[in-house]
């Protein structure tokens, strides 16, 4: 009987039996894409595959093992059985360690090994990219016993297989043959007198199994030309824990019986892998490993070599010294010391109970080579992932506020690079970082040389988010109460930190207002006093919004603000109607939002020229009825002429416009000498009464409970007009004269999908994270014509500001989403009641992680451009154009967004620079 002592990690796998235990679908051979981001290394007795995060772009990655034409997904259980260890960091970088003696490698005389893997990257729409990895590794320096401990399995192989024991060889599998055909070969392999008969596990009590039961339990065993290989997972029932010199180790002991004719050969095997032995300080990680372990059967053990590695790769003494690593033998322990925060590992942020913590992660390798009594040597490798306990790191809040500068200035930090400031909660609202910067709050990220960072916040005392408490007439307490909202990437784990700062000043000078008018607008000037802009501007429609700030052309400096309000704005109140003018009033209120104090109340009333009645020579009359302040309940669309069937040609909530022939709609005719007068009335039937008499500046008056507007047109009874008439056609017919005007159309980037706030010119370049959507609005400004409809003809993105540059990515094509794009642009409807003219706006959304050209992902910057067309919604065909169905045909393969070189003749609208960031 021959006995061998096997190494520290043992897992049993017989290829024939494992394949017989599982049925799976055979995937046909495919043509695989090749892309950078995949790297393979042969590292002794295993191969390492590295998958860079740029390949996956945040998507799910899975791995398959290839065995000829068969494809087997590497599940966690199969990976442990067959010698594969898969690991990934939080940012999507993957590492796969494959034992050269794995179930699926092609083995040539235990010297040349072919390892074939398949990488599957799942997309967001169920598609997947598939990449094939093939690596040939040469390794002929096998020690008589090789032991390997990884994060999920233990493996040991020996070359002491007796010559009379035949190695179990895998037979080639025809492409057309299903996986379960191996079951036909199992009984012969198991019962053969030249092969394994049974195995006895010691837990430490004995438990015997035939090979088939051991494989079904999860163990595996296989033999090569010269070696016996055993492999075991850490959680299988026959494994147990043994404390070896203070270090817990996972153990498995097995005796394998080989039967040949009338003789039986036994192999005693043992494996042990450490599961502890770590100690931590703020500066150092110490890993203790027992100098003498259960793999050593003799006290006469000579340590021939001791090496250290990182991520499965051995490093030399110079590298160890440069990085501060120490590997030594102290009494009966092998001691490895690793400085906290070394370059081969990485820090990671965590949030526990809304408190900020960090950990340090690194995966060292320990390799030992020893011999016992001058006999055969053992090579022992441990790949040991280390993650430190959670270390609290509460951030420091530093106040740099200078009262004379009237600016809160605070700093919060430090944080690791994976922590992002998402929003800030003030006393009266929440703003994202972009929204805060857009409204004048300064938020900066400050990075330090060690890779950490802090966030600096500067808020003017005059900002509405600053709480102002007026202690008396001259003393004001300014309070900044903020909650910083953070997100830890890529897990998107939220946490927050709250802080507060108070400053007391003696200052109170109230703001004042003044104003003038021209024929079209009110012009208001606001003097801030020394309160700054710490107030809200209220008009008839409520507080000033960013959209109305742009509409009213608000300009401001450090002391004053000016705004120009058209007299037809909905913030203006109409007081009186005259035949050729309209008296309008603008009320402006400045109020302090915290205490609801009125700081200044200002009204300005002016007369603006406006034609109320028009008389045309063709016998047509037109009149305009206006809703004035004295009739707040008036609904203009309910007004009629004397004939109730004659209704307004156009109406809104403030005007009703009538156009009719003088001999219709109840119009009366009265003769005066050589003049005839046509007269009609605009009435409601109930309410107050407004009189309008031609050529008399008589204001409206309410003598009775009936609302009506009287209009009159006067024509000469006898008049002579000269008309030219030609019996022959002229050679050159007169052409109509074309009129010219301007309609302003803008392309704006919204802060979010509500389309309520927009970035302004000073905010560019705008930084957006990958995978975050961009919300765009194309708007027609300063037009009140409901017949005009804004149509997006084409939209595209470029890397340069020049809209005609290449490459370019089509977003909208001929007014429709680009169906050739796997990440389609999304059109959002405009809510009818949210704006006066919904047809004057278009909203759409694009994704920011889909810009690729020739399989290269662009992550730096983009510019977005659009061609806009204004059309008549009643007649122009482009307004009624329909888009094809967004659903693809069955089995139609979608393609990724690609750059094109199409030239456009129209002058498009363009956005500012948008910088794309992955962190």
Residue pairs with C-beta under 8 A, 6 or more apart in sequence:
1 264
1 265
1 266
2 160
2 162
2 265
2 266
2 267
3 266
3 267
3 268
4 145
4 158
4 160
4 267
4 268
4 269
5 145
5 268
5 269
5 270
5 295
5 297
6 145
6 147
6 156
6 158
6 230
6 254
6 267
6 268
6 269
6 270
6 271
7 145
7 146
7 147
7 148
7 156
7 157
7 158
7 270
7 271
7 295
7 378
7 380
8 147
8 149
8 154
8 156
8 271
8 272
8 273
8 293
8 295
8 380
8 382
9 147
9 148
9 149
9 150
9 153
9 154
9 155
9 156
9 231
9 232
9 271
9 272
9 273
10 154
10 155
10 156
10 230
10 231
10 232
10 252
10 254
10 269
10 270
10 271
11 80
11 81
11 83
11 153
11 154
11 155
11 219
11 220
11 230
11 231
11 232
11 233
12 199
12 214
12 215
12 219
12 220
12 221
12 230
12 231
12 232
12 254
13 81
13 82
13 83
13 103
13 215
13 219
13 220
13 221
13 222
13 229
13 231
14 168
14 189
14 196
14 211
14 215
14 220
14 221
14 222
15 103
15 104
15 168
15 170
15 222
16 168
16 170
16 182
16 185
16 186
16 189
17 182
17 186
17 189
17 190
17 211
17 212
17 215
17 220
18 81
18 82
18 103
18 215
18 220
19 179
19 180
19 182
20 180
20 182
20 183
20 186
21 215
21 216
22 179
23 178
23 179
23 180
24 72
24 73
24 179
26 69
26 70
26 71
26 178
26 179
27 71
29 69
29 175
30 130
32 118
32 130
32 131
32 132
33 129
33 130
33 131
33 855
34 131
35 55
35 129
35 131
35 855
36 52
36 54
36 55
37 51
37 52
37 54
37 55
38 49
38 50
38 51
38 52
38 55
38 119
38 131
38 133
39 49
39 50
39 52
40 47
40 48
40 49
40 50
40 133
40 135
41 47
41 48
41 50
41 313
42 135
42 137
42 138
42 139
43 312
43 313
43 314
44 139
44 314
44 381
45 99
45 100
45 101
45 139
45 142
45 146
45 148
45 379
45 381
46 83
46 97
46 98
46 99
46 100
46 148
46 312
47 97
47 98
47 100
47 113
47 115
47 135
47 137
48 95
48 96
48 97
48 98
48 311
48 312
48 313
49 94
49 95
49 96
49 98
49 117
49 119
49 133
49 135
50 93
50 94
50 95
51 61
51 93
51 94
51 95
51 96
51 119
52 93
53 91
53 92
53 93
54 857
55 61
55 119
55 121
55 131
56 92
56 94
56 121
57 770
57 849
57 857
58 92
58 490
58 770
58 771
58 849
59 121
59 122
59 123
59 124
60 121
60 122
61 88
61 92
61 94
61 119
61 120
61 121
61 122
62 73
62 74
62 119
62 120
62 122
63 73
63 74
63 84
63 86
63 96
63 117
63 118
63 119
63 120
64 71
64 72
64 73
64 74
64 117
64 118
64 120
65 71
65 72
65 74
65 78
65 82
65 84
65 102
65 103
65 104
65 116
65 117
65 118
66 72
66 104
66 116
66 117
66 118
66 132
67 103
67 104
67 116
67 173
68 172
68 173
68 175
69 173
69 174
69 175
70 173
70 179
71 118
72 78
72 104
74 82
74 84
74 86
76 152
77 218
77 233
78 84
79 85
79 86
79 152
79 153
80 152
80 153
80 218
80 231
80 233
81 103
81 153
81 218
81 220
81 231
81 233
82 102
82 103
82 104
82 220
82 231
83 98
83 99
83 101
83 102
83 103
83 153
83 155
83 231
84 96
84 97
84 98
84 99
84 102
85 96
85 97
85 150
85 151
85 152
85 153
85 383
86 94
86 95
86 96
87 94
87 95
87 96
87 97
87 151
87 363
87 385
88 94
88 95
89 346
89 361
90 348
90 418
90 489
90 490
90 491
91 489
91 490
92 490
95 311
95 312
96 117
97 150
97 312
97 383
98 105
98 115
98 117
99 105
99 148
99 155
99 231
100 107
100 113
100 115
100 137
100 139
101 107
101 113
101 155
101 157
101 222
101 224
101 227
101 229
102 115
103 220
103 222
104 115
104 116
105 113
105 114
105 115
106 113
106 114
106 116
107 113
107 224
107 225
108 114
109 225
110 140
110 142
110 224
110 225
110 226
110 227
111 138
111 139
111 140
112 136
112 137
112 138
113 136
113 137
113 138
113 139
114 134
114 135
114 136
115 134
115 135
115 136
115 137
116 132
116 133
116 134
116 135
117 132
117 133
117 134
118 130
118 131
118 132
118 133
119 130
119 131
119 132
119 133
120 128
120 129
120 130
121 128
121 129
121 130
121 131
122 128
123 129
123 822
124 823
125 822
125 894
127 822
127 894
142 157
142 159
142 227
143 369
143 376
143 377
143 378
143 379
144 158
144 159
144 160
144 376
144 377
144 378
145 156
145 157
145 158
145 159
145 376
145 377
145 378
145 379
146 155
146 156
146 157
146 158
146 378
146 379
146 381
147 154
147 155
147 156
147 271
147 295
147 378
147 379
147 380
147 381
148 154
148 155
148 156
148 381
148 383
149 155
149 273
149 274
149 381
149 382
149 383
149 384
150 383
151 383
151 385
152 233
152 234
153 231
153 232
153 233
153 234
154 231
154 232
154 233
154 234
154 250
154 252
154 271
154 273
155 229
155 230
155 231
156 229
156 230
156 231
156 269
156 271
157 227
157 228
157 229
157 230
158 227
158 228
158 267
158 269
159 226
159 227
160 228
160 267
160 376
161 167
161 223
161 226
161 227
161 228
162 258
162 265
164 194
164 260
165 194
165 195
165 223
165 258
165 260
165 265
166 192
166 194
166 195
167 223
167 224
167 225
167 226
168 189
168 195
168 222
168 223
171 185
173 179
173 181
173 182
186 212
189 195
190 196
190 210
190 211
190 212
193 259
193 260
193 261
194 258
194 259
194 260
195 258
195 259
196 211
196 221
196 256
196 257
196 258
196 259
197 210
197 211
197 257
197 258
197 259
197 264
198 208
198 209
198 210
198 211
198 257
199 208
199 209
199 210
199 211
199 214
199 219
199 221
199 254
199 255
199 256
199 257
200 206
200 207
200 208
200 209
200 254
200 255
200 257
201 207
201 208
201 209
201 238
201 252
201 253
201 254
202 253
202 254
202 255
203 237
203 238
203 240
204 240
204 253
207 238
209 217
211 221
214 220
214 221
215 221
217 236
217 237
217 238
218 232
218 233
218 236
219 230
219 231
219 232
219 236
219 238
220 230
220 231
220 232
221 228
221 229
221 230
221 256
222 229
223 229
228 256
228 267
230 254
230 256
230 269
230 271
232 239
232 252
232 271
233 239
234 250
234 273
234 275
236 252
238 252
238 254
239 250
239 251
239 252
240 250
240 251
240 252
241 248
241 249
241 250
241 251
241 275
242 248
242 249
242 251
242 272
242 294
243 249
244 272
244 290
244 293
244 294
245 290
245 291
245 292
245 332
245 333
246 277
246 288
246 290
247 274
247 276
247 277
247 288
247 289
247 290
248 274
248 275
248 276
248 277
249 272
249 273
249 274
249 275
249 290
249 293
249 294
250 272
250 273
250 274
250 275
251 270
251 271
251 272
251 294
252 270
252 271
253 268
253 269
253 270
254 268
254 269
254 270
255 266
255 267
255 268
255 269
256 266
256 267
256 269
257 264
257 265
257 266
258 264
258 265
258 266
258 267
259 265
270 294
270 295
271 295
272 293
272 294
272 295
273 382
274 289
274 382
274 384
277 287
277 288
277 289
278 285
278 286
278 287
278 288
278 386
279 285
279 286
279 288
280 286
280 340
280 388
280 389
281 340
282 340
282 391
283 339
283 340
284 337
284 338
284 339
284 340
285 337
285 338
285 339
285 340
285 360
285 362
285 386
285 388
286 335
286 336
286 337
286 338
287 335
287 336
287 337
287 338
287 364
287 366
287 384
287 386
288 333
288 334
288 335
289 333
289 334
289 335
289 336
289 366
289 382
290 332
290 333
290 334
291 303
291 329
291 331
291 332
291 333
291 334
292 299
292 301
292 332
295 378
295 380
296 370
296 372
297 372
298 372
298 373
300 372
300 373
300 374
301 370
301 371
301 372
302 370
302 371
302 372
302 374
303 329
303 368
303 369
303 370
304 369
304 370
304 371
304 377
305 367
305 368
305 369
306 327
306 329
306 334
306 367
306 368
306 369
307 314
307 327
307 366
307 367
307 368
308 314
308 315
308 320
308 325
308 327
308 336
308 364
308 365
308 366
308 367
309 315
309 364
309 365
309 366
309 367
310 344
310 362
310 363
310 364
310 365
311 344
311 363
311 365
312 363
312 365
312 383
313 365
314 365
314 367
315 325
319 325
320 326
320 327
323 339
323 342
323 343
323 344
324 338
324 339
324 342
325 336
325 337
325 338
325 339
325 342
326 335
326 336
326 337
327 334
327 335
327 336
327 337
327 366
328 334
328 335
329 335
334 366
334 368
336 364
336 366
338 345
338 362
338 364
338 386
340 360
340 388
341 347
341 360
342 362
344 362
345 360
345 361
345 362
345 363
345 386
346 360
346 361
346 362
347 358
347 359
347 360
347 361
347 416
348 358
348 359
348 360
348 361
348 416
348 418
349 356
349 357
349 358
349 415
349 416
349 418
349 419
349 488
350 356
350 357
350 358
350 359
350 390
350 488
350 493
351 357
351 486
351 488
351 493
351 494
351 495
352 390
354 495
354 496
355 392
355 394
355 495
356 392
356 393
356 394
356 395
356 415
356 419
356 486
356 495
356 497
357 390
357 391
357 392
357 393
358 390
358 391
358 393
358 416
359 387
359 388
359 389
359 390
359 391
360 387
360 388
361 385
361 386
361 387
361 388
362 385
362 386
363 383
363 384
363 385
363 386
364 384
364 386
365 381
365 382
365 383
365 384
366 380
366 381
366 382
366 384
367 379
367 380
367 381
367 382
368 378
368 379
368 380
369 377
369 378
369 379
369 380
370 377
370 378
370 380
371 377
371 378
372 378
393 414
395 412
395 413
395 414
395 415
395 454
395 497
396 411
396 412
396 413
396 414
397 410
397 411
397 412
397 497
397 499
398 410
398 411
398 412
399 409
399 410
399 501
400 409
400 410
400 411
401 407
401 408
401 409
401 410
401 501
401 503
402 409
403 503
403 505
406 460
406 461
406 462
406 505
406 532
407 458
407 459
407 460
407 461
408 457
408 458
408 459
408 460
408 461
408 466
408 478
408 480
408 501
408 503
409 456
409 457
409 458
410 456
410 457
410 480
410 482
410 499
410 501
411 446
411 454
411 455
411 456
411 457
412 454
412 455
412 456
412 457
412 484
412 497
412 499
413 446
413 452
413 453
413 454
413 455
414 448
414 452
414 453
414 454
415 452
415 453
415 454
415 455
415 486
416 451
416 452
416 453
417 451
417 452
417 453
417 919
418 488
418 489
418 490
418 919
419 453
419 486
419 487
419 488
419 489
420 486
420 487
420 488
420 489
420 919
421 433
421 443
421 445
421 455
421 484
421 485
421 486
422 432
422 433
422 485
422 486
422 487
422 494
423 430
423 431
423 432
423 433
423 485
424 430
424 431
424 433
424 436
424 441
424 443
424 457
424 482
424 483
424 484
424 485
425 482
425 483
425 485
425 496
426 465
426 480
426 481
426 482
427 465
427 467
427 479
427 481
428 464
428 465
428 593
429 465
430 485
431 439
431 441
431 465
432 751
432 752
433 443
434 751
434 759
434 763
434 766
434 767
435 751
435 757
436 443
437 443
437 763
438 751
438 757
438 759
438 760
438 763
439 463
440 460
440 463
441 457
441 458
441 459
441 460
441 463
441 465
442 456
442 457
442 458
442 459
443 455
443 456
443 457
443 458
444 455
444 456
444 458
445 453
445 454
445 455
445 456
446 453
446 454
446 455
446 456
447 453
448 454
455 484
457 482
457 484
459 465
459 466
459 480
460 466
460 532
460 533
461 468
461 478
461 503
461 505
461 532
461 534
462 531
462 532
462 533
462 534
463 533
463 534
464 534
464 536
464 593
465 480
466 478
466 479
466 480
466 534
467 478
467 479
467 480
467 481
467 594
468 476
468 477
468 478
468 479
468 534
468 592
468 594
468 595
469 476
469 477
469 479
469 594
470 476
470 477
470 508
470 595
471 477
471 504
473 508
474 506
474 507
474 508
475 504
475 505
475 506
476 504
476 505
476 506
476 507
476 508
477 502
477 503
477 504
478 502
478 503
478 504
478 505
479 500
479 501
479 502
479 503
480 500
480 501
481 498
481 499
481 500
482 498
482 499
482 500
483 496
483 497
483 498
484 496
484 497
484 498
484 499
485 494
485 496
486 494
486 495
486 496
486 497
487 493
487 494
488 494
488 495
489 919
507 530
507 531
508 530
508 531
509 529
509 530
509 531
510 529
510 531
510 599
510 600
511 526
511 527
511 528
511 529
511 531
511 535
511 590
511 599
511 600
512 526
512 527
512 529
512 600
513 524
513 525
513 526
513 527
513 588
513 590
513 600
513 602
514 524
514 525
514 527
514 602
515 522
515 523
515 524
515 525
515 586
515 602
515 604
516 522
516 523
516 604
517 523
517 567
517 604
517 606
517 608
519 608
519 609
520 566
520 567
520 608
521 564
521 565
521 566
521 567
522 564
522 565
522 567
522 572
522 586
522 604
522 606
523 562
523 563
523 564
524 562
524 563
524 564
524 565
524 586
524 588
524 602
524 604
525 560
525 561
525 562
526 537
526 560
526 561
526 562
526 563
526 590
526 600
527 559
527 560
528 559
528 560
528 561
531 599
533 556
533 561
534 592
535 590
535 591
535 592
535 593
535 599
536 543
536 544
536 590
536 591
536 592
536 593
537 543
537 544
537 563
537 588
537 589
537 590
538 544
538 588
538 589
538 590
538 591
539 565
539 571
539 586
539 587
539 588
539 589
540 570
540 571
540 572
540 573
540 587
541 548
541 570
541 571
544 554
545 756
546 756
546 757
546 758
547 756
547 758
548 571
551 569
551 781
551 782
552 563
552 564
552 565
552 569
553 563
553 564
554 561
554 562
554 563
555 561
555 562
555 563
556 562
565 571
565 572
565 586
566 572
567 582
567 584
567 606
567 608
568 784
570 654
571 586
572 584
572 585
572 586
573 584
573 585
573 586
573 587
573 629
574 582
574 583
574 584
574 585
574 626
574 627
574 628
574 629
574 654
575 583
575 584
575 585
575 605
575 628
575 629
576 582
576 583
576 628
576 699
576 700
577 583
577 612
577 626
577 628
577 690
577 692
577 699
577 700
577 709
578 607
578 612
578 692
578 697
578 698
578 699
579 612
579 613
579 692
579 693
579 694
579 695
579 696
579 697
580 609
580 610
580 611
580 612
581 607
581 608
581 609
581 610
582 607
582 608
582 610
582 612
582 626
583 605
583 606
583 607
583 608
583 699
584 605
584 606
584 607
584 608
585 603
585 604
585 605
585 606
585 629
586 603
586 604
586 605
587 601
587 602
587 603
588 601
588 602
588 603
588 604
589 598
589 600
589 601
589 602
590 598
590 599
590 600
590 601
591 597
591 598
591 599
592 598
592 599
610 624
611 624
612 623
612 624
612 626
612 692
612 711
613 621
613 622
613 623
613 624
613 692
613 694
613 711
613 712
613 713
614 621
614 622
614 623
615 621
615 678
615 713
615 714
615 715
616 622
619 661
619 662
619 663
620 659
620 660
620 661
620 662
621 659
621 660
621 661
621 662
621 667
621 678
621 680
621 711
621 713
622 657
622 658
622 659
622 660
623 657
623 658
623 680
623 682
623 709
623 711
624 655
624 656
624 657
624 658
625 636
625 639
625 648
625 655
625 656
625 657
625 658
625 682
625 709
626 654
626 655
627 634
627 636
627 653
627 654
627 655
628 690
628 700
630 688
630 700
630 702
631 687
631 688
631 690
631 707
633 687
634 684
634 687
634 707
635 653
636 648
636 651
636 652
636 653
636 654
636 655
636 656
637 647
637 648
637 651
637 656
638 684
639 647
639 648
639 651
639 656
639 682
639 683
639 684
639 707
640 646
640 647
640 682
640 683
640 684
641 658
641 660
641 665
641 666
641 667
641 680
641 681
641 682
641 683
642 665
642 666
642 667
642 680
642 681
642 683
643 664
643 665
643 666
645 665
646 658
646 660
646 664
646 665
646 666
648 656
648 657
648 658
649 657
649 658
649 659
650 656
650 657
651 657
652 836
656 682
658 682
660 667
660 680
662 669
662 678
662 713
665 680
666 680
667 678
667 679
667 680
668 678
668 679
668 680
669 676
669 677
669 678
669 679
670 676
670 677
670 679
671 677
671 717
674 716
674 717
674 718
675 714
675 715
675 716
675 717
676 714
676 715
676 717
677 712
677 713
677 714
678 712
678 713
678 714
678 715
679 710
679 711
679 712
679 713
680 710
680 711
681 708
681 709
681 710
681 711
682 708
682 709
682 711
683 706
683 707
683 708
683 709
684 706
684 707
684 708
685 706
685 707
686 705
686 706
686 707
687 705
687 706
687 707
688 702
688 705
688 707
689 700
689 701
689 702
689 703
689 704
689 705
689 706
689 707
689 708
690 700
690 701
690 702
690 707
690 708
690 709
691 698
691 700
691 701
691 708
691 709
691 710
692 698
692 700
692 709
692 710
692 711
693 710
693 712
694 711
694 712
694 713
694 714
743 780
743 782
743 783
743 788
743 870
744 780
744 781
744 782
745 778
745 779
745 780
745 781
745 790
745 868
745 870
745 909
746 778
746 779
746 781
746 909
747 776
747 777
747 778
747 864
747 865
747 866
747 868
747 909
747 910
747 911
748 758
748 759
748 776
748 777
748 778
748 779
748 911
749 758
749 759
749 766
749 774
749 775
749 776
749 864
749 911
749 912
749 914
750 756
750 757
750 758
750 759
750 775
750 776
750 777
751 757
751 758
751 759
751 775
752 775
753 773
753 775
753 828
753 845
755 775
755 777
755 828
755 843
758 777
759 766
759 912
761 912
763 912
764 912
764 913
765 861
765 912
765 913
765 914
765 915
766 912
766 913
766 914
766 915
767 915
767 917
768 774
768 848
768 914
768 915
768 916
768 917
769 848
769 916
769 917
769 918
769 919
770 848
770 849
770 859
770 916
770 917
770 918
771 847
771 848
771 849
772 848
773 845
773 846
773 847
773 848
774 845
774 846
774 847
774 848
774 864
774 914
775 828
775 843
775 844
775 845
776 795
776 843
776 844
776 845
776 846
776 864
776 866
776 911
777 841
777 842
777 843
778 790
778 792
778 841
778 842
778 866
778 868
778 909
779 790
779 840
779 841
779 842
780 788
780 790
780 837
780 840
780 841
780 870
783 837
783 840
784 836
784 837
786 837
786 839
787 872
787 873
787 874
788 837
788 839
788 840
788 870
788 871
788 872
788 873
789 839
789 840
789 870
789 871
789 872
789 873
789 876
789 879
790 839
790 840
790 841
790 842
790 868
790 869
790 870
791 815
791 842
791 868
791 869
791 870
791 871
791 878
791 879
791 881
792 812
792 815
792 842
792 844
792 866
792 867
792 868
792 869
793 812
793 814
793 815
793 866
793 867
793 868
793 869
793 878
793 906
794 810
794 812
794 813
794 814
794 815
794 866
794 867
794 904
794 906
794 908
795 810
795 811
795 812
795 825
795 844
795 864
795 865
795 866
795 867
796 803
796 808
796 809
796 810
796 811
796 812
796 864
796 865
796 866
797 808
797 809
797 811
797 846
797 851
797 862
797 863
797 864
797 865
798 805
798 806
798 807
798 808
798 809
798 862
798 863
798 865
799 805
799 807
799 858
799 860
799 861
799 862
799 863
800 863
801 863
801 910
801 913
803 863
803 865
803 904
803 908
803 910
804 903
804 904
806 899
806 900
806 901
807 853
807 899
807 900
807 901
808 899
808 900
808 901
808 902
809 821
809 851
809 897
809 898
809 899
809 900
810 818
810 820
810 821
810 897
810 900
810 902
811 817
811 818
811 821
811 825
811 844
811 846
811 864
812 818
812 825
812 844
812 866
814 881
815 878
815 881
815 883
816 883
816 884
817 824
817 825
817 826
817 827
817 883
817 886
818 824
818 825
818 897
819 884
819 886
819 888
820 894
820 895
820 897
821 850
821 896
821 897
822 850
822 894
822 895
822 896
822 897
823 846
823 847
823 850
823 897
824 886
825 844
825 845
825 846
826 844
826 845
826 846
827 842
827 843
827 844
828 843
828 844
828 845
829 843
830 838
830 841
830 842
830 843
831 838
832 838
835 841
839 873
842 868
846 864
848 862
848 914
848 916
849 857
849 916
850 896
850 897
851 857
851 858
851 862
851 897
851 916
852 858
852 896
852 897
852 898
853 898
853 899
858 916
859 916
859 917
859 918
860 915
860 916
861 913
861 914
861 915
861 916
862 913
862 914
862 916
863 910
863 911
863 912
863 913
863 914
864 910
864 911
864 914
865 908
865 909
865 910
865 911
866 908
866 909
867 904
867 906
867 908
867 909
868 908
868 909
869 878
871 878
871 879
872 879
873 879
888 894
